[in-house]
Amino acid sequence: MMQSLSTARYRGVYITVTREGWACSDRDERPLTLDRSALLVDLGEGLEPVSGALIAIHGSPGDNGLLQGYLD
């Protein structure tokens, strides 16, 4: 999905959700600061809100609607 995302229109990041916690990285897998409570990411110019999501997760919290509810 990330390879197909237009870099002219979007600044895509990976947000990885595991039992141990959440992590964020850029397209080149460099770590980024993530404020999970407000879903803000620091792309180098201060914290910015995440404006959209493409969910690719199997199992809880993705298959049961919890993640979708959080993103709403």
All heavy atoms as a GROMACS GRO file, in nm:
protein
  544
    1MET      N    1   0.082  -0.119   0.000
    1MET     CA    2   0.000   0.000   0.000
    1MET      C    3   0.087   0.125   0.000
    1MET      O    4   0.056   0.220  -0.070
    1MET     CB    5  -0.092   0.001   0.121
    1MET     CG    6  -0.206  -0.097   0.112
    1MET     SD    7  -0.328  -0.081   0.244
    1MET     CE    8  -0.243  -0.161   0.378
    2MET      N    9   0.193   0.125   0.078
    2MET     CA   10   0.278   0.244   0.088
    2MET      C   11   0.344   0.275  -0.046
    2MET      O   12   0.357   0.391  -0.083
    2MET     CB   13   0.383   0.225   0.197
    2MET     CG   14   0.465   0.350   0.225
    2MET     SD   15   0.374   0.484   0.302
    2MET     CE   16   0.377   0.433   0.472
    3GLN      N   17   0.384   0.172  -0.120
    3GLN     CA   18   0.448   0.194  -0.249
    3GLN      C   19   0.353   0.260  -0.349
    3GLN      O   20   0.398   0.333  -0.438
    3GLN     CB   21   0.499   0.061  -0.306
    3GLN     CG   22   0.602  -0.007  -0.220
    3GLN     CD   23   0.729   0.076  -0.202
    3GLN    OE1   24   0.767   0.151  -0.290
    3GLN    NE2   25   0.790   0.064  -0.087
    4SER      N   26   0.224   0.238  -0.335
    4SER     CA   27   0.125   0.294  -0.426
    4SER      C   28   0.078   0.433  -0.386
    4SER      O   29   0.013   0.501  -0.464
    4SER     CB   30   0.004   0.201  -0.435
    4SER     OG   31   0.043   0.076  -0.486
    5LEU      N   32   0.110   0.476  -0.266
    5LEU     CA   33   0.066   0.605  -0.215
    5LEU      C   34   0.142   0.718  -0.282
    5LEU      O   35   0.265   0.717  -0.287
    5LEU     CB   36   0.088   0.608  -0.064
    5LEU     CG   37   0.016   0.714   0.017
    5LEU    CD1   38  -0.134   0.695   0.007
    5LEU    CD2   39   0.060   0.704   0.162
    6SER      N   40   0.074   0.814  -0.337
    6SER     CA   41   0.136   0.927  -0.406
    6SER      C   42   0.213   1.015  -0.309
    6SER      O   43   0.155   1.072  -0.216
    6SER     CB   44   0.029   1.011  -0.476
    6SER     OG   45   0.083   1.133  -0.522
    7THR      N   46   0.344   1.028  -0.330
    7THR     CA   47   0.425   1.114  -0.243
    7THR      C   48   0.398   1.261  -0.271
    7THR      O   49   0.428   1.345  -0.187
    7THR     CB   50   0.575   1.084  -0.260
    7THR    OG1   51   0.610   1.100  -0.397
    7THR    CG2   52   0.608   0.944  -0.214
    8ALA      N   53   0.340   1.292  -0.385
    8ALA     CA   54   0.305   1.431  -0.416
    8ALA      C   55   0.182   1.476  -0.337
    8ALA      O   56   0.168   1.595  -0.307
    8ALA     CB   57   0.278   1.446  -0.566
    9ARG      N   58   0.098   1.381  -0.300
    9ARG     CA   59  -0.027   1.415  -0.229
    9ARG      C   60  -0.026   1.378  -0.082
    9ARG      O   61  -0.098   1.438  -0.003
    9ARG     CB   62  -0.144   1.345  -0.296
    9ARG     CG   63  -0.168   1.393  -0.438
    9ARG     CD   64  -0.289   1.329  -0.499
    9ARG     NE   65  -0.408   1.366  -0.422
    9ARG     CZ   66  -0.526   1.310  -0.439
    9ARG    NH1   67  -0.541   1.215  -0.528
    9ARG    NH2   68  -0.628   1.346  -0.366
   10TYR      N   69   0.054   1.276  -0.044
   10TYR     CA   70   0.048   1.224   0.092
   10TYR      C   71   0.187   1.207   0.152
   10TYR      O   72   0.283   1.181   0.082
   10TYR     CB   73  -0.022   1.088   0.094
   10TYR     CG   74  -0.160   1.091   0.035
   10TYR    CD1   75  -0.183   1.042  -0.093
   10TYR    CD2   76  -0.266   1.142   0.107
   10TYR    CE1   77  -0.310   1.045  -0.149
   10TYR    CE2   78  -0.394   1.146   0.052
   10TYR     CZ   79  -0.414   1.097  -0.075
   10TYR     OH   80  -0.540   1.101  -0.129
   11ARG      N   81   0.194   1.220   0.282
   11ARG     CA   82   0.317   1.193   0.357
   11ARG      C   83   0.290   1.070   0.443
   11ARG      O   84   0.255   1.080   0.559
   11ARG     CB   85   0.354   1.315   0.441
   11ARG     CG   86   0.387   1.435   0.354
   11ARG     CD   87   0.398   1.561   0.431
   11ARG     NE   88   0.513   1.558   0.519
   11ARG     CZ   89   0.543   1.656   0.603
   11ARG    NH1   90   0.467   1.762   0.609
   11ARG    NH2   91   0.647   1.648   0.680
   12GLY      N   92   0.305   0.955   0.382
   12GLY     CA   93   0.270   0.830   0.448
   12GLY      C   94   0.368   0.789   0.556
   12GLY      O   95   0.488   0.813   0.545
   13VAL      N   96   0.315   0.728   0.661
   13VAL     CA   97   0.396   0.672   0.769
   13VAL      C   98   0.340   0.535   0.804
   13VAL      O   99   0.226   0.504   0.774
   13VAL     CB  100   0.396   0.761   0.896
   13VAL    CG1  101   0.454   0.897   0.868
   13VAL    CG2  102   0.258   0.774   0.957
   14TYR      N  103   0.425   0.454   0.862
   14TYR     CA  104   0.382   0.325   0.916
   14TYR      C  105   0.355   0.343   1.064
   14TYR      O  106   0.438   0.398   1.137
   14TYR     CB  107   0.493   0.220   0.901
   14TYR     CG  108   0.527   0.182   0.760
   14TYR    CD1  109   0.642   0.229   0.699
   14TYR    CD2  110   0.444   0.096   0.688
   14TYR    CE1  111   0.675   0.193   0.569
   14TYR    CE2  112   0.476   0.060   0.558
   14TYR     CZ  113   0.591   0.108   0.500
   14TYR     OH  114   0.624   0.072   0.373
   15ILE      N  115   0.241   0.295   1.110
   15ILE     CA  116   0.214   0.288   1.254
   15ILE      C  117   0.195   0.140   1.284
   15ILE      O  118   0.103   0.076   1.232
   15ILE     CB  119   0.091   0.369   1.295
   15ILE    CG1  120   0.116   0.518   1.264
   15ILE    CG2  121   0.061   0.348   1.444
   15ILE    CD1  122  -0.001   0.608   1.295
   16THR      N  123   0.284   0.086   1.364
   16THR     CA  124   0.284  -0.055   1.398
   16THR      C  125   0.220  -0.073   1.535
   16THR      O  126   0.262  -0.009   1.631
   16THR     CB  127   0.427  -0.110   1.398
   16THR    OG1  128   0.488  -0.082   1.271
   16THR    CG2  129   0.428  -0.259   1.424
   17VAL      N  130   0.120  -0.158   1.542
   17VAL     CA  131   0.048  -0.186   1.667
   17VAL      C  132   0.082  -0.328   1.710
   17VAL      O  133   0.057  -0.423   1.636
   17VAL     CB  134  -0.104  -0.172   1.647
   17VAL    CG1  135  -0.178  -0.203   1.776
   17VAL    CG2  136  -0.139  -0.033   1.595
   18THR      N  137   0.142  -0.340   1.829
   18THR     CA  138   0.172  -0.472   1.885
   18THR      C  139   0.122  -0.476   2.029
   18THR      O  140   0.079  -0.375   2.084
   18THR     CB  141   0.324  -0.501   1.885
   18THR    OG1  142   0.388  -0.410   1.974
   18THR    CG2  143   0.382  -0.488   1.745
   19ARG      N  144   0.129  -0.590   2.090
   19ARG     CA  145   0.091  -0.602   2.231
   19ARG      C  146   0.181  -0.518   2.321
   19ARG      O  147   0.141  -0.473   2.427
   19ARG     CB  148   0.097  -0.747   2.275
   19ARG     CG  149  -0.012  -0.828   2.214
   19ARG     CD  150  -0.014  -0.969   2.265
   19ARG     NE  151  -0.127  -1.036   2.201
   19ARG     CZ  152  -0.137  -1.163   2.183
   19ARG    NH1  153  -0.041  -1.242   2.223
   19ARG    NH2  154  -0.242  -1.214   2.124
   20GLU      N  155   0.305  -0.497   2.277
   20GLU     CA  156   0.401  -0.420   2.356
   20GLU      C  157   0.380  -0.270   2.343
   20GLU      O  158   0.428  -0.193   2.424
   20GLU     CB  159   0.544  -0.455   2.315
   20GLU     CG  160   0.588  -0.596   2.353
   20GLU     CD  161   0.528  -0.703   2.263
   20GLU    OE1  162   0.510  -0.678   2.141
   20GLU    OE2  163   0.496  -0.811   2.316
   21GLY      N  164   0.311  -0.227   2.239
   21GLY     CA  165   0.286  -0.084   2.221
   21GLY      C  166   0.276  -0.045   2.075
   21GLY      O  167   0.270  -0.130   1.987
   22TRP      N  168   0.276   0.084   2.052
   22TRP     CA  169   0.266   0.139   1.918
   22TRP      C  170   0.399   0.202   1.880
   22TRP      O  171   0.466   0.262   1.965
   22TRP     CB  172   0.158   0.245   1.910
   22TRP     CG  173   0.017   0.196   1.926
   22TRP    CD1  174  -0.025   0.090   2.003
   22TRP    CD2  175  -0.099   0.251   1.867
   22TRP    NE1  176  -0.161   0.077   1.994
   22TRP    CE2  177  -0.209   0.176   1.911
   22TRP    CE3  178  -0.121   0.357   1.782
   22TRP    CZ2  179  -0.339   0.203   1.872
   22TRP    CZ3  180  -0.251   0.385   1.744
   22TRP    CH2  181  -0.358   0.308   1.788
   23ALA      N  182   0.436   0.194   1.752
   23ALA     CA  183   0.557   0.258   1.701
   23ALA      C  184   0.524   0.321   1.567
   23ALA      O  185   0.431   0.280   1.499
   23ALA     CB  186   0.669   0.155   1.685
   24CYS      N  187   0.602   0.422   1.530
   24CYS     CA  188   0.579   0.493   1.405
   24CYS      C  189   0.712   0.509   1.333
   24CYS      O  190   0.815   0.534   1.395
   24CYS     CB  191   0.516   0.629   1.436
   24CYS     SG  192   0.467   0.720   1.289
   25SER      N  193   0.708   0.496   1.200
   25SER     CA  194   0.828   0.516   1.119
   25SER      C  195   0.787   0.573   0.984
   25SER      O  196   0.672   0.562   0.942
   25SER     CB  197   0.906   0.385   1.101
   25SER     OG  198   0.827   0.290   1.035
   26ASP      N  199   0.886   0.633   0.916
   26ASP     CA  200   0.859   0.687   0.783
   26ASP      C  201   0.875   0.578   0.677
   26ASP      O  202   0.899   0.462   0.710
   26ASP     CB  203   0.946   0.809   0.754
   26ASP     CG  204   1.094   0.778   0.746
   26ASP    OD1  205   1.134   0.660   0.740
   26ASP    OD2  206   1.173   0.874   0.746
   27ARG      N  207   0.864   0.615   0.552
   27ARG     CA  208   0.873   0.518   0.441
   27ARG      C  209   1.006   0.444   0.439
   27ARG      O  210   1.016   0.332   0.391
   27ARG     CB  211   0.858   0.590   0.308
   27ARG     CG  212   0.720   0.639   0.281
   27ARG     CD  213   0.719   0.722   0.152
   27ARG     NE  214   0.586   0.765   0.120
   27ARG     CZ  215   0.516   0.721   0.017
   27ARG    NH1  216   0.567   0.634  -0.065
   27ARG    NH2  217   0.394   0.766  -0.005
   28ASP      N  218   1.111   0.509   0.492
   28ASP     CA  219   1.244   0.447   0.495
   28ASP      C  220   1.271   0.376   0.627
   28ASP      O  221   1.385   0.344   0.658
   28ASP     CB  222   1.351   0.553   0.469
   28ASP     CG  223   1.336   0.615   0.331
   28ASP    OD1  224   1.308   0.540   0.235
   28ASP    OD2  225   1.351   0.738   0.320
   29GLU      N  226   1.166   0.357   0.706
   29GLU     CA  227   1.170   0.287   0.835
   29GLU      C  228   1.251   0.359   0.942
   29GLU      O  229   1.299   0.297   1.037
   29GLU     CB  230   1.216   0.143   0.816
   29GLU     CG  231   1.121   0.065   0.725
   29GLU     CD  232   1.158  -0.082   0.711
   29GLU    OE1  233   1.229  -0.134   0.798
   29GLU    OE2  234   1.115  -0.143   0.612
   30ARG      N  235   1.266   0.492   0.928
   30ARG     CA  236   1.328   0.573   1.034
   30ARG      C  237   1.222   0.602   1.139
   30ARG      O  238   1.109   0.639   1.105
   30ARG     CB  239   1.384   0.704   0.977
   30ARG     CG  240   1.504   0.684   0.886
   30ARG     CD  241   1.557   0.818   0.840
   30ARG     NE  242   1.457   0.885   0.758
   30ARG     CZ  243   1.470   0.911   0.628
   30ARG    NH1  244   1.581   0.878   0.564
   30ARG    NH2  245   1.374   0.971   0.561
   31PRO      N  246   1.255   0.586   1.267
   31PRO     CA  247   1.156   0.608   1.372
   31PRO      C  248   1.107   0.753   1.375
   31PRO      O  249   1.183   0.846   1.352
   31PRO     CB  250   1.231   0.575   1.501
   31PRO     CG  251   1.360   0.514   1.462
   31PRO     CD  252   1.384   0.545   1.319
   32LEU      N  253   0.978   0.768   1.404
   32LEU     CA  254   0.916   0.900   1.420
   32LEU      C  255   0.848   0.905   1.555
   32LEU      O  256   0.803   0.803   1.607
   32LEU     CB  257   0.812   0.924   1.310
   32LEU     CG  258   0.860   0.925   1.167
   32LEU    CD1  259   0.741   0.930   1.072
   32LEU    CD2  260   0.953   1.043   1.143
   33THR      N  261   0.836   1.026   1.609
   33THR     CA  262   0.764   1.044   1.735
   33THR      C  263   0.614   1.036   1.709
   33THR      O  264   0.562   1.100   1.618
   33THR     CB  265   0.798   1.181   1.796
   33THR    OG1  266   0.938   1.186   1.821
   33THR    CG2  267   0.722   1.205   1.925
   34LEU      N  268   0.546   0.957   1.791
   34LEU     CA  269   0.401   0.938   1.780
   34LEU      C  270   0.336   0.970   1.913
   34LEU      O  271   0.376   0.917   2.016
   34LEU     CB  272   0.371   0.793   1.741
   34LEU     CG  273   0.224   0.749   1.746
   34LEU    CD1  274   0.144   0.819   1.636
   34LEU    CD2  275   0.212   0.598   1.733
   35ASP      N  276   0.238   1.059   1.911
   35ASP     CA  277   0.154   1.084   2.028
   35ASP      C  278   0.026   1.006   2.006
   35ASP      O  279  -0.063   1.049   1.934
   35ASP     CB  280   0.126   1.234   2.042
   35ASP     CG  281   0.033   1.266   2.157
   35ASP    OD1  282  -0.030   1.174   2.213
   35ASP    OD2  283   0.021   1.384   2.190
   36ARG      N  284   0.020   0.889   2.066
   36ARG     CA  285  -0.092   0.798   2.044
   36ARG      C  286  -0.222   0.854   2.100
   36ARG      O  287  -0.329   0.832   2.042
   36ARG     CB  288  -0.060   0.664   2.109
   36ARG     CG  289  -0.170   0.564   2.093
   36ARG     CD  290  -0.134   0.434   2.161
   36ARG     NE  291  -0.254   0.356   2.182
   36ARG     CZ  292  -0.260   0.250   2.257
   36ARG    NH1  293  -0.154   0.208   2.319
   36ARG    NH2  294  -0.373   0.184   2.271
   37SER      N  295  -0.217   0.928   2.208
   37SER     CA  296  -0.340   0.976   2.271
   37SER      C  297  -0.418   1.070   2.180
   37SER      O  298  -0.540   1.073   2.183
   37SER     CB  299  -0.309   1.045   2.403
   37SER     OG  300  -0.232   1.162   2.381
   38ALA      N  301  -0.348   1.148   2.097
   38ALA     CA  302  -0.415   1.241   2.006
   38ALA      C  303  -0.393   1.203   1.860
   38ALA      O  304  -0.437   1.274   1.770
   38ALA     CB  305  -0.365   1.382   2.031
   39LEU      N  306  -0.323   1.093   1.835
   39LEU     CA  307  -0.285   1.045   1.703
   39LEU      C  308  -0.217   1.155   1.622
   39LEU      O  309  -0.262   1.198   1.517
   39LEU     CB  310  -0.404   0.987   1.628
   39LEU     CG  311  -0.370   0.884   1.520
   39LEU    CD1  312  -0.281   0.772   1.574
   39LEU    CD2  313  -0.492   0.826   1.457
   40LEU      N  314  -0.105   1.201   1.678
   40LEU     CA  315  -0.020   1.302   1.615
   40LEU      C  316   0.116   1.241   1.585
   40LEU      O  317   0.167   1.161   1.663
   40LEU     CB  318  -0.001   1.421   1.709
   40LEU     CG  319  -0.128   1.492   1.757
   40LEU    CD1  320  -0.093   1.593   1.866
   40LEU    CD2  321  -0.198   1.560   1.642
   41VAL      N  322   0.175   1.281   1.472
   41VAL     CA  323   0.305   1.231   1.430
   41VAL      C  324   0.396   1.350   1.402
   41VAL      O  325   0.354   1.448   1.342
   41VAL     CB  326   0.293   1.144   1.302
   41VAL    CG1  327   0.429   1.100   1.254
   41VAL    CG2  328   0.205   1.024   1.328
   42ASP      N  329   0.522   1.339   1.445
   42ASP     CA  330   0.621   1.444   1.416
   42ASP      C  331   0.698   1.405   1.290
   42ASP      O  332   0.778   1.313   1.291
   42ASP     CB  333   0.716   1.461   1.533
   42ASP     CG  334   0.808   1.581   1.515
   42ASP    OD1  335   0.814   1.636   1.404
   42ASP    OD2  336   0.874   1.619   1.613
   43LEU      N  337   0.670   1.477   1.182
   43LEU     CA  338   0.736   1.453   1.054
   43LEU      C  339   0.854   1.548   1.032
   43LEU      O  340   0.901   1.564   0.922
   43LEU     CB  341   0.636   1.467   0.940
   43LEU     CG  342   0.521   1.366   0.942
   43LEU    CD1  343   0.414   1.404   0.842
   43LEU    CD2  344   0.572   1.227   0.916
   44GLY      N  345   0.899   1.612   1.140
   44GLY     CA  346   1.012   1.702   1.131
   44GLY      C  347   0.976   1.848   1.145
   44GLY      O  348   1.063   1.934   1.154
   45GLU      N  349   0.847   1.878   1.148
   45GLU     CA  350   0.802   2.017   1.160
   45GLU      C  351   0.706   2.032   1.277
   45GLU      O  352   0.618   2.117   1.275
   45GLU     CB  353   0.735   2.059   1.029
   45GLU     CG  354   0.828   2.049   0.909
   45GLU     CD  355   0.754   2.062   0.778
   45GLU    OE1  356   0.633   2.094   0.778
   45GLU    OE2  357   0.817   2.041   0.673
   46GLY      N  358   0.720   1.948   1.377
   46GLY     CA  359   0.629   1.948   1.491
   46GLY      C  360   0.519   1.844   1.471
   46GLY      O  361   0.506   1.783   1.366
   47LEU      N  362   0.442   1.824   1.574
   47LEU     CA  363   0.336   1.723   1.571
   47LEU      C  364   0.223   1.764   1.477
   47LEU      O  365   0.177   1.879   1.480
   47LEU     CB  366   0.281   1.699   1.711
   47LEU     CG  367   0.378   1.630   1.807
   47LEU    CD1  368   0.322   1.631   1.948
   47LEU    CD2  369   0.407   1.488   1.763
   48GLU      N  370   0.181   1.671   1.393
   48GLU     CA  371   0.072   1.692   1.297
   48GLU      C  372  -0.029   1.580   1.312
   48GLU      O  373   0.009   1.465   1.337
   48GLU     CB  374   0.125   1.691   1.154
   48GLU     CG  375   0.231   1.796   1.125
   48GLU     CD  376   0.283   1.785   0.983
   48GLU    OE1  377   0.205   1.750   0.893
   48GLU    OE2  378   0.402   1.813   0.964
   49PRO      N  379  -0.157   1.610   1.295
   49PRO     CA  380  -0.258   1.505   1.307
   49PRO      C  381  -0.254   1.408   1.190
   49PRO      O  382  -0.225   1.446   1.076
   49PRO     CB  383  -0.390   1.582   1.308
   49PRO     CG  384  -0.361   1.711   1.241
   49PRO     CD  385  -0.216   1.741   1.267
   50VAL      N  386  -0.284   1.283   1.218
   50VAL     CA  387  -0.302   1.183   1.114
   50VAL      C  388  -0.439   1.209   1.052
   50VAL      O  389  -0.539   1.217   1.123
   50VAL     CB  390  -0.294   1.040   1.172
   50VAL    CG1  391  -0.331   0.936   1.068
   50VAL    CG2  392  -0.155   1.014   1.228
   51SER      N  393  -0.446   1.222   0.921
   51SER     CA  394  -0.572   1.259   0.856
   51SER      C  395  -0.641   1.142   0.788
   51SER      O  396  -0.754   1.156   0.742
   51SER     CB  397  -0.549   1.372   0.756
   51SER     OG  398  -0.457   1.333   0.657
   52GLY      N  399  -0.574   1.029   0.777
   52GLY     CA  400  -0.636   0.912   0.715
   52GLY      C  401  -0.560   0.788   0.752
   52GLY      O  402  -0.448   0.795   0.802
   53ALA      N  403  -0.621   0.673   0.728
   53ALA     CA  404  -0.555   0.547   0.764
   53ALA      C  405  -0.595   0.437   0.666
   53ALA      O  406  -0.710   0.430   0.624
   53ALA     CB  407  -0.593   0.506   0.905
   54LEU      N  408  -0.498   0.356   0.630
   54LEU     CA  409  -0.521   0.232   0.557
   54LEU      C  410  -0.486   0.121   0.654
   54LEU      O  411  -0.370   0.105   0.690
   54LEU     CB  412  -0.432   0.225   0.432
   54LEU     CG  413  -0.456   0.332   0.327
   54LEU    CD1  414  -0.348   0.326   0.220
   54LEU    CD2  415  -0.593   0.318   0.265
   55ILE      N  416  -0.584   0.046   0.696
   55ILE     CA  417  -0.564  -0.055   0.799
   55ILE      C  418  -0.528  -0.188   0.736
   55ILE      O  419  -0.600  -0.239   0.650
   55ILE     CB  420  -0.688  -0.069   0.887
   55ILE    CG1  421  -0.720   0.066   0.953
   55ILE    CG2  422  -0.670  -0.178   0.991
   55ILE    CD1  423  -0.853   0.068   1.025
   56ALA      N  424  -0.416  -0.244   0.778
   56ALA     CA  425  -0.373  -0.377   0.732
   56ALA      C  426  -0.329  -0.454   0.856
   56ALA      O  427  -0.212  -0.464   0.888
   56ALA     CB  428  -0.257  -0.364   0.633
   57ILE      N  429  -0.427  -0.505   0.929
   57ILE     CA  430  -0.400  -0.575   1.054
   57ILE      C  431  -0.491  -0.697   1.062
   57ILE      O  432  -0.605  -0.694   1.014
   57ILE     CB  433  -0.421  -0.480   1.174
   57ILE    CG1  434  -0.372  -0.542   1.304
   57ILE    CG2  435  -0.564  -0.435   1.185
   57ILE    CD1  436  -0.369  -0.446   1.421
   58HIS      N  437  -0.440  -0.802   1.120
   58HIS     CA  438  -0.518  -0.925   1.136
   58HIS      C  439  -0.536  -0.951   1.285
   58HIS      O  440  -0.442  -0.938   1.362
   58HIS     CB  441  -0.447  -1.043   1.069
   58HIS     CG  442  -0.518  -1.172   1.088
   58HIS    ND1  443  -0.640  -1.198   1.027
   58HIS    CD2  444  -0.487  -1.281   1.160
   58HIS    CE1  445  -0.679  -1.318   1.062
   58HIS    NE2  446  -0.588  -1.371   1.141
   59GLY      N  447  -0.654  -0.988   1.322
   59GLY     CA  448  -0.682  -1.016   1.463
   59GLY      C  449  -0.718  -0.890   1.539
   59GLY      O  450  -0.729  -0.782   1.483
   60SER      N  451  -0.735  -0.906   1.669
   60SER     CA  452  -0.768  -0.792   1.755
   60SER      C  453  -0.647  -0.699   1.764
   60SER      O  454  -0.535  -0.749   1.772
   60SER     CB  455  -0.806  -0.844   1.893
   60SER     OG  456  -0.839  -0.738   1.978
   61PRO      N  457  -0.662  -0.571   1.753
   61PRO     CA  458  -0.784  -0.490   1.755
   61PRO      C  459  -0.837  -0.456   1.617
   61PRO      O  460  -0.926  -0.373   1.604
   61PRO     CB  461  -0.737  -0.364   1.826
   61PRO     CG  462  -0.596  -0.346   1.777
   61PRO     CD  463  -0.543  -0.487   1.766
   62GLY      N  464  -0.786  -0.518   1.510
   62GLY     CA  465  -0.829  -0.481   1.376
   62GLY      C  466  -0.956  -0.547   1.329
   62GLY      O  467  -1.041  -0.485   1.268
   63ASP      N  468  -0.972  -0.675   1.355
   63ASP     CA  469  -1.087  -0.749   1.304
   63ASP      C  470  -1.215  -0.726   1.385
   63ASP      O  471  -1.323  -0.757   1.338
   63ASP     CB  472  -1.058  -0.899   1.300
   63ASP     CG  473  -0.957  -0.936   1.193
   63ASP    OD1  474  -0.935  -0.855   1.101
   63ASP    OD2  475  -0.899  -1.045   1.201
   64ASN      N  476  -1.203  -0.676   1.504
   64ASN     CA  477  -1.322  -0.662   1.588
   64ASN      C  478  -1.375  -0.519   1.597
   64ASN      O  479  -1.466  -0.491   1.673
   64ASN     CB  480  -1.294  -0.716   1.729
   64ASN     CG  481  -1.183  -0.642   1.798
   64ASN    OD1  482  -1.133  -0.541   1.749
   64ASN    ND2  483  -1.138  -0.694   1.912
   65GLY      N  484  -1.317  -0.426   1.521
   65GLY     CA  485  -1.368  -0.290   1.517
   65GLY      C  486  -1.307  -0.195   1.620
   65GLY      O  487  -1.336  -0.076   1.617
   66LEU      N  488  -1.225  -0.245   1.712
   66LEU     CA  489  -1.167  -0.157   1.814
   66LEU      C  490  -1.078  -0.050   1.753
   66LEU      O  491  -1.087   0.067   1.790
   66LEU     CB  492  -1.089  -0.238   1.918
   66LEU     CG  493  -1.171  -0.326   2.011
   66LEU    CD1  494  -1.079  -0.409   2.101
   66LEU    CD2  495  -1.264  -0.242   2.094
   67LEU      N  496  -0.993  -0.088   1.660
   67LEU     CA  497  -0.903   0.010   1.597
   67LEU      C  498  -0.983   0.110   1.514
   67LEU      O  499  -0.958   0.230   1.520
   67LEU     CB  500  -0.800  -0.062   1.511
   67LEU     CG  501  -0.693   0.027   1.448
   67LEU    CD1  502  -0.617   0.105   1.554
   67LEU    CD2  503  -0.597  -0.056   1.365
   68GLN      N  504  -1.080   0.064   1.440
   68GLN     CA  505  -1.164   0.154   1.362
   68GLN      C  506  -1.237   0.252   1.453
   68GLN      O  507  -1.247   0.371   1.422
   68GLN     CB  508  -1.266   0.076   1.278
   68GLN     CG  509  -1.202  -0.008   1.169
   68GLN     CD  510  -1.157  -0.146   1.216
   68GLN    OE1  511  -1.135  -0.171   1.333
   68GLN    NE2  512  -1.143  -0.239   1.121
   69GLY      N  513  -1.287   0.204   1.566
   69GLY     CA  514  -1.353   0.292   1.662
   69GLY      C  515  -1.257   0.396   1.719
   69GLY      O  516  -1.294   0.512   1.736
   70TYR      N  517  -1.136   0.356   1.748
   70TYR     CA  518  -1.034   0.448   1.799
   70TYR      C  519  -1.005   0.557   1.696
   70TYR      O  520  -0.995   0.675   1.730
   70TYR     CB  521  -0.907   0.372   1.834
   70TYR     CG  522  -0.791   0.460   1.872
   70TYR    CD1  523  -0.784   0.515   1.999
   70TYR    CD2  524  -0.690   0.489   1.781
   70TYR    CE1  525  -0.679   0.598   2.035
   70TYR    CE2  526  -0.585   0.570   1.816
   70TYR     CZ  527  -0.579   0.625   1.942
   70TYR     OH  528  -0.475   0.708   1.976
   71LEU      N  529  -0.994   0.518   1.570
   71LEU     CA  530  -0.962   0.614   1.464
   71LEU      C  531  -1.079   0.710   1.437
   71LEU      O  532  -1.055   0.822   1.393
   71LEU     CB  533  -0.924   0.542   1.335
   71LEU     CG  534  -0.794   0.462   1.344
   71LEU    CD1  535  -0.773   0.381   1.218
   71LEU    CD2  536  -0.675   0.552   1.370
   72ASP      N  537  -1.202   0.668   1.463
   72ASP     CA  538  -1.316   0.758   1.447
   72ASP      C  539  -1.302   0.874   1.542
   72ASP      O  540  -1.334   0.983   1.520
   72ASP     CB  541  -1.448   0.687   1.473
   72ASP     CG  542  -1.497   0.612   1.350
   72ASP    OD1  543  -1.449   0.638   1.239
   72ASP    OD2  544  -1.587   0.527   1.366
   0.00000   0.00000   0.00000
